[in-house]
């Protein structure tokens, strides 16, 4: 089980104060209390998550390298042309390509004027 130390004390204890050097153990007072609390980590759930992820994405070493495709969205396509109607796209648009398109559109000057 993993544990984490939590130091609890008053904020004024961080100020510089003269150190009291005493040889008697009864007179030594710690400047701050050290409280140890345990943090629960569900290792079984983490292992199960990684196994499910491996099943979902497959074995990357066995996959063929993907051929670079031409982009589906033309660089001249406008927001209204692409998203201004309810027609389905002629073919699926990969998420990274759609994100790039939207970021470019949102960064165009005059969009938020």
C-alpha positions in Angstrom: 0.0 0.0 0.0 1.3 3.4 -0.9 1.5 6.0 1.8 1.9 9.8 1.8 3.2 12.0 4.5 1.1 15.0 5.3 2.8 17.7 7.5 0.3 19.7 9.5 1.3 22.8 11.5 0.7 26.4 12.1 1.8 28.8 9.3 3.8 30.9 11.9 6.1 28.0 12.5 7.7 28.5 9.1 9.1 31.9 10.3 12.7 31.9 11.4 13.0 31.3 15.1 16.0 30.7 17.3 16.6 27.0 17.7 16.5 25.7 21.3 19.3 23.2 21.7 18.5 21.2 24.8 20.0 17.8 25.8 16.9 16.7 27.6 14.4 14.6 25.5 11.5 15.9 27.6 12.2 19.5 26.6 12.4 18.9 22.9 9.2 20.0 21.2 8.8 19.4 17.5 8.0 22.5 15.4 5.4 20.7 13.5 3.4 17.5 13.8 3.9 14.8 11.2 0.8 12.9 10.3 0.9 9.8 8.1 -2.2 9.0 6.2 -2.6 6.2 3.7 -3.9 6.9 0.2 -6.0 4.1 -1.3 -4.9 3.0 -4.8 -7.0 0.4 -6.5 -4.3 -1.6 -8.3 -6.8 -4.2 -9.6 -8.9 -1.6 -11.3 -5.7 -0.1 -12.9 -4.6 -3.5 -14.2 -8.1 -4.3 -15.6 -8.2 -0.9 -17.3 -4.8 -1.5 -19.0 -6.0 -5.0 -20.1 -9.2 -3.5 -21.6 -7.3 -0.8 -23.3 -4.9 -3.4 -24.9 -7.9 -5.4 -26.2 -9.5 -2.2 -27.6 -6.4 -0.8 -29.4 -4.9 -4.2 -30.3 -1.3 -5.2 -30.4 0.5 -2.2 -32.0 3.5 -4.3 -33.0 1.4 -6.6 -35.2 -0.3 -3.7 -37.2 0.8 -2.7 -40.6 2.1 0.9 -40.9 -0.7 3.1 -42.1 -0.3 4.8 -45.5 -0.6 8.5 -45.5 -3.9 9.6 -47.0 -4.8 12.8 -48.7 -6.9 15.0 -46.3 -10.6 14.7 -46.7 -11.3 18.4 -45.9 -9.9 20.7 -48.6 -7.8 23.7 -47.3 -10.3 26.0 -49.1 -13.3 24.5 -47.3 -15.2 27.0 -45.2 -17.0 26.4 -42.0 -20.4 27.0 -43.6 -19.6 24.6 -46.5 -18.7 21.9 -44.0 -20.9 22.4 -41.1 -23.6 24.8 -42.3 -26.1 22.1 -43.3 -27.4 18.8 -42.0 -26.2 16.6 -44.8 -23.9 13.7 -43.7 -20.3 13.8 -44.8 -19.5 11.8 -48.0 -16.9 9.9 -46.0 -15.9 9.8 -42.3 -13.5 12.6 -41.4 -10.7 11.6 -39.0 -10.8 13.3 -35.7 -7.3 15.0 -35.9 -8.3 16.4 -39.3 -11.5 17.8 -38.0 -9.8 19.3 -34.9 -7.2 21.0 -37.1 -10.0 22.4 -39.3 -11.9 23.8 -36.3 -8.8 25.2 -34.7 -7.9 27.0 -37.9 -11.5 28.4 -38.3 -11.6 29.6 -34.6 -8.2 31.3 -35.0 -9.3 33.3 -38.1 -9.5 37.0 -37.5 -12.9 38.5 -37.2 -14.7 35.3 -36.0 -15.5 36.8 -32.5 -16.0 40.5 -33.6 
